[in-house]
Amino acid sequence: MRIFHLSAECYPIAKVGGLADVVGALPKYQNLLGMQAAVVMPYYDRKFVLENEFETVFQASSLLGTRRFYFEILKEKTDKLGFELYLIKIPGLLDRKEVYSYPDEKEQFISFQIAFLDWISWSQQSPDLIHCHDHHSGLVPFLLYHSKLYERLAGTPTVFTIHNGQYHGAFGWDRLSYLPEIDMTKTGLLDWAGGINPLAAAVKCCWRYTTVSPTYLEELTYNSNGLEYLFYIERAKGIGIINGIDTDIWDPKTDPMITKTFTAQQVTAGKKKNKEALCARFNLSPEQPLISFIGRLVIEKGADLLAESLKRSITAHKGEVNFFILGAGDAAMQEALLELKEAYPEQCNVFIGYDEALAHQVYAGSDFLLMPSRVEPCGLNQLYSMRYGTMPIVRTTGGLRDTVIDFGDEGGYGIRFERVNVNDITQSVNRAIALYGDNGHLQTLRKRMMALDFSWDRSAKEYIHLYESLKPAI
C-alpha cells in the first residue's frame, strides 16, 4: 500500500512539537510492517537539509490566485530515515528557516498543498491513501474531491489526524481565489463561522479522521476552539489512536545521550548514575527526590502555575525535594521560574531553551516528571519518562488519562490529579515525596512502567488496520 504522509513538521528535519515526532516515526514503522509510506513536507533551510543529499525529482509552476509560483520536489537520496522523504521548495515561500509565524503563513501552506496535489496529479502517481496531519494539510481532502483539476485522484482515500484541535488555520473568504478551480456548490464544506477553516474542511471531507488518543476524541466535542458542534455531529467518523514512541531513539539500554545506559533490571543503579550526573551539572542534591518539567512554558501546559506550585512545595519540604525545569515560552513564566531559581538555588534549577541531549538525560536522571497540562491531546513526554523509569505526575486529561494509571489504583504506576490548580499540583508532589521514601515500592513501580508497550509497532498496526478498512470502498 502506497501512502503519503503530508505534514508541516517531521523530526529530525523540522520540529516544533509532538507532530514532528509522530511524522518522523509512524511512516518508518509502517514500512517495517510492509507498507510503502513516504513523507512530504515543506523545504526548510535547516541543518538536516543542508547536511544531506537531495535530488530534484519534479519541477513545475502553479497559481496562487493571480500569482504564479515555481516549485520543485526534492527527494532525500538514501532514505536514511526509514522512509522516502520529499521536500516541496517554493522560492520566496517555502525556503525559509522557521516553520511558523511568518506574516504570509496562509499563503505558504496553501501553496504547499497545491504543489503537492499538482505533483501527484501531473506525475501520474496513484497513491493508495493520503494521510494529512493537522490544518496545514487540511484543504487536501476538499481539493481532491471537489476540484476538476484532480478528478483522476478523486477516488483516493484520505485520513486526517488532529494533533491539536485548538489550531484551525482559518482565513477569510477574500483568499478563496487562492484555491484552484473548485465546485462552487461545495463551498459550504470549507466554511465555519463565516470563514474558510482548513481543519473543519478536512473533518468534513476526509474518509476518516483520527485523534492522538481516545479521550481527546471525546474532549474535542466540548473543547476545540469553536468546532465543538462539528466534532459532535462527525463523531462516528473519528477514531482515537494513541501515539507511539520511537523505541530505537528512546531506549535507556542503548541511548548515547545519557550518562549510564540501563535496563529495567538495572533501573536502580542506572538511574542513580544518571541522577548524580544531572544533579552535579545543575548543583542539586542527588539524595533528594528530583521532580522535573520538560516542555513549552505556556498556559496550555499549565506552566503559569509552576513557579507558585514549586515555591509552596520547596517551602513546605525544605531540603527534602529538588526541581528542574527544561523549557521556554512565555517571557513572564520564564522570569518567574528564574526568580525561583535565584531564591532557592539548592532546590531548584532552570534551563531556558531546549536541548535534545539534555532532555534525554533529564528523563533518565529524574525520579518524577510533572505534567500539569490543561490540554494534552496525547502527550509524549510521559511515554518517554516511563520508558526511562521516571514516574509521570499528570493532570487527568487527553492522552495523559489514557496512558497513566494512578499507582493507588489496581495495576497503576503513575500519579494523577484532576484539576489544574496550585493545590492539586502540590498535593501530587506531596504524594511523590512520600512514595520516594518507600524505595521498594518505587522500584517495583519503575519496573512496571518500563515493561509497558507504547512503541510505534502497536500504534502503526492500528493505523494500518484503519487504512485496510477503507480499501473495500476504493
N, C-alpha and C positions, 0 to 999 in steps of 0.2 A: 504494500500500500504506500503510495507516494503522498507525503504530507508536507505542506509548507506551514511553518510557524511564522507569523507576522507580528513583529514587536518593535517598540521603540528602544528597548534595553535588552542586553544579553551579556552575562558575565562570561569571560573577562574583558569583553570589548568595551562596554559602557554600562556602569552600574550606578543607580541612584537608590534603589530599594530592592525589595524581595522579588519584584517582577524579573529582574536580571538573573537572579539565582535560579528561578523556575525555568526560564527560557534557555539558560545555559546548561541545564541538566536534563530536562524532560526529553528532548529530542535524542540525546545520547543514549539514554536508557531505552527509548523506543526502538532505536536502531539495533541495540543488543538483543531485542526481542523479535527482530526480523522485519521491522518497518524500514521505510526509506524516508526518514524525516530530515528536513532542512530548515534552516533559519534565514529569514530575510529581514533586514533591519536597515536603518539609515546609516550612512557613512559618517563617522566621527573622526576628527583629527586628533587621535589619541594613540597612546603607546602601542597597544596591540596591533593596530592598523599599520603604524609606521614601522614596526619591527618584524612584520610577517609579509610573505609574498602573496600578491593578489594578481589575478589575470582578468582582463576585461572580456566578458562573455556576451555582452549585448550593449548596443548604443542606439539611441533614438531621441526624438523630441516629442513633446506633447504640449497641451494647453492648460493653463490655469486661468480660466476666464479668457481675457484677450492677450494674456502674457504667455509667450512661448518659452518653455524651459527645456533644456537639454539634460539628458540623464544617461548614466552608464551603470551597468550592473557588474560589480566586481566580485569574483569568487576567490576565496582563500584556497590556495593551491593544494595543500596537503590534507585537508580535513582533519587537522590536528585536534580539534575539539570533540571528535567523535561524530560529527555530522557536517554536511555541506553548509558553509556559511556564505551568504550573499549580502553585499552592501549596495545600497542604492545611493549613488552620488549625484547631486544636483548642484552645479556651481552657483554660489550665492544663496543657497537654501540649505542643502544637506551636505555641508563640507566643513562644519564648524567643530569646535572643541566640546562645548557643553551640550547636554541632552535637552534641557528645558529652559524656559524663562526668557526666550527671545521675543521681541515685540511682534514678530511675524510667525509665531509658533503655529497658528492655524494654517497658514499658507504652507509651512514646512510639512505638516503631517497630511494635509490634503494632497499635496503633490507627491508625497511618498506613496500614498495609496493608489493614486492614478498611475504612477510609474510602475508599480508592482503589477497592476492589472494589465496595463499595456504590454509589459514584457511577457507575461504569461500568455496573453492572447496572441500577440504578434509572433512569438517564437513557437506557436503551435503546441505548447505544452498542455497536458491534460492531467492535472493533479487529481488524486482520488479524494482529497479533502484539504480544505484551507482552515487552519486553526488561528484565529485572530485573538490578540491579547490586549485588553483594555481599550480605551476610547481612541487611542492613536491609530488603530486599525478598524475602528467601528463602522466606518462607511463602506467597507469592502462587501459585506453581505448584501447591503442595499444595492450597490452598484452592480454586483454580479447578476442580480435577479431583475433589475429594473432599468438597465441601460442597454440600448441596442448595440452599443459598441462591444459588449461582452456576451452576446447571445450564445456564442459557441460554448461558453463556460457556465451557462445558466443552470445546468443540472449538477453542478459541483456542490457537495455538502459543505456547510460551514459550521464550525464550532467556535463559540465566543467565550473566552474566560475573563471573568471580572476579578481582578486582583484588588481593586479598591473602588467601591461604588460611590465614593464621595466626589470623584473627579469625572466629569462628563465630556469635557472638550467642546462645550456648546458654543455656538456663534450665531450671528444674526442672518436673517434671510437675504440681506444685501450681499452675502457671499454665495448665494445659490448658483450664481453664474460660474463659480469656480469649478463646479462639478461638470463632468462630461454630459453629453445628451442623455436625458433620463425621461421616463414615462411620467409626464406631469400630473397624471391622475393618481400617482402613488406618493406624492409629496407629504401626505399625512403620515407616512411611515418615518419620515425624517423629523417630524415636528414633536416638540414637547415644550410646554409653557411658552409658546409663541416664538420659538427659535428652532434652529437646527441642532439636534442633540445626537452626536455620534454614538454615545453609549446606549441611549434609548433606541435608536435606529437598529443597532446591532441586536439588541434583545428582541425586537420585533421581527427582524428579518432572518436571523440565523436559524439553522435547523435545531440546534440545542445550545443552551448556554450553561456554563459551569461557574461555580464559585469555589474558592480555595479552601472551604471547609463546609460541612453540612450545617453547622449553626449559623454561619454567615449567610447562607441561602435564606434562612428564615429572618435574620436580622435586617436584610435589605427591604423587607416588606414594611418595616417601621423606622428604618434609619438609612436612607440612601440619598439624602440631599435633594429631595423633591421628586424622586422616582418611585416612591413607596407604592403608589397605586399600580404603576406599571408592573412592578415585581409581584404584586399580589395577583393580578389577572394573568400573568405569564408564568405563574409558579410551576405549572405542570411541565413546562419546557425545561426547567432548571434541574441541575444535579450538583450536589456538593462533593468534591473530591479533595481530600487533604493533600497539601503539598508534601513532597518528599524532600530529602536532603541528599546531596551527593556524597555517598559514603566513601568514595575514593579520596575526596578532598577533606572531609570531616571525619577523620579516623584517628583516635588517640594512639592507636598501635603503630601508625606509620607517619604521623604528622611531623613534617620537618620544621614547622614553625613553633613548636613547643619545646621546653627545656628537657623534659623527660617523657618519652613515649611509654604507654602502659596499656594493659588490657583490663577487663573487668575484674579478673582475678588479682591483678596488681594495683587496683584502684587506690588503696590506702597509701602505699608508698609512692605511687606515681603522682597522685595529686599533691602529696606533701612536698615533693621536689619542685613541682611547678608553682605551688603556692609560695614556697620560700623564695624562688627566683622573682616572682611578680612583686612580692612584698619588699624584697630588697631594692628593687628598682624604684618603688614608689614610697619608700620609707614608712611601711606599715608593719605591724607585728604579725608574724605567721602563726602565733599562738592563739589568736582570737578568730572567731568566725569572720569570713570575708564575704560580704554581700556586694555584688556588682550590678551595674546597669550598663547595657550597650545599646545604643540606638540614637535616633534623632531626638533632639531636645525640642519637642513640640507638644502642644496640648493633646493631640491625638494619642500620644504615647504616655500621657499622664505626667510628663516631665515638669509641668508647672508646680506639681506638689512635691517634687523630690527634695528640694532644699529644706522645706519646713518639716517634712516627714523624717528625713535623716537627722536633722538637728534634734528633734524630740527623742529619737532613739539613742543618739550619742549622749545626750544629757541624762537620759534615764539609765543608760548602761555604760557609765564612764569606764573606759579601759576594758570593756567586755565585747566590743564589736567594732569591725572596720568596714568602711565603704569605699568603693572605687567606681568612678563614672567615666565611661568612654563614649563620647558623642559630641555632637554640635547641632546648632539650630538657632532658636530664638535668643537674641542677644541678652535680654533680661534674665532668662533662665540660666544662661551660661554665667552671667555675672553673679547671680545668687549662689550658684554652686562653687564658683571660685572664692567667694567670700566665706562660704562654709569651710572650704579647704584651709583658708588662712586662719580661721577661728579655731579649727580643730585639726591641726596638721598631723597629729599622731593617730587619728582615727579616720581620716578622710583624705582622699586624693582624687584629682580630676585631670583628665586628659581631653582637652577640647580639640576635636577633629576626628578623623577616622584613620585607623591603621590596621590593615588586614592581619598582619602577623601578630600585632598586639591583641587583636580580638581573639585569635586562636589561643594565645597564652592566658587571656582572661577566662575563657571557657574552661581551660584545663586547670587553672590555679585557684579559681573561686570555689567557695562552698555553696553559695546560693546565687541565683540570678533573679533580679527584681524586674517585673514587667507589669506596671500599674496602668495598662492601656485602657483608654476609653473606647477605642475601635481597634480591632486586630483581626482582619479577615481570615488570616491563617496564623501568621507568626512563624518565623523560622528560628529565631533566637532560642526559644525554649527547646526546640528539637536539637539544635546544636549543643546546648548546655547539657541535656540529658545524655547525649552521646558521650560526653566527657565526664559524666558522673556528678554534674553540678545541678543541684535541685532548683527547679524554677519556682518562683513565688509570683503567682499571676492573678490578675483580675479575671473573674469568670465572664468571658465574652468571646465571641467568634471562635477561631481555631484554638485559642487557649483553653476554652471549655472542652473542646473535642479531644485534645491531646494530653491534658494534665488532669490526673485524678488526685484528689487530696489524700495525703498519707493517713488521715484519720478515717478514710473510707476503705472498704474491702479492696485489696489489690492496689492501693494507692501508692504514690511515690513523689508527690509534689505538695505545694501549699497553694490554696486558692482562697480568694476573698471576693466579696460580692460587689462592693461599692467603691467608686473612685473618690476616696477622701483620705485625709491625713490619718484619721483614727483607724480605718481598716488597714492601711499600709503599715502603721506602727504596730498594730496587733499581730499582723502577719510576721513582722520582723521579730516580735517577742517569741512567737512560736518557733521561728528558725533558730534563735539563740538557745532556747530550751532544748530543741532537738539536737543541736550541736553538742550539748553536754551529755547526750546519750549516744556515745560513739558507736556502740554495737548496732543499735537500731539504724543510725545514719548509714553505716557501711552496708547494711542489708538493703536499704532503700537505694543506695547508689548502684549496687549490682543489679537490682531490679530494673531501674530506669535504663541502664546501659544495655540490657537484654531486649529492650523494645525495638520493634522494626518500624522505623519511619523512613525507610530507604525509598528511592525513586523506583526500585524494582516493583514494589507493591503499587505505588501510585500510577506508574506508567502502564501497568496491566489494566488498571481501571479505565484509563483514557482509551486504551486500545479496544477494550470491551465496548466503550461508548461509540468509538468510530465504527466498529463492526456492526453495531446495532443500526447504523444508518445505511449500510450497504444495500439492503433489500429495496430501499427507496431510490437508489441511484438510477 
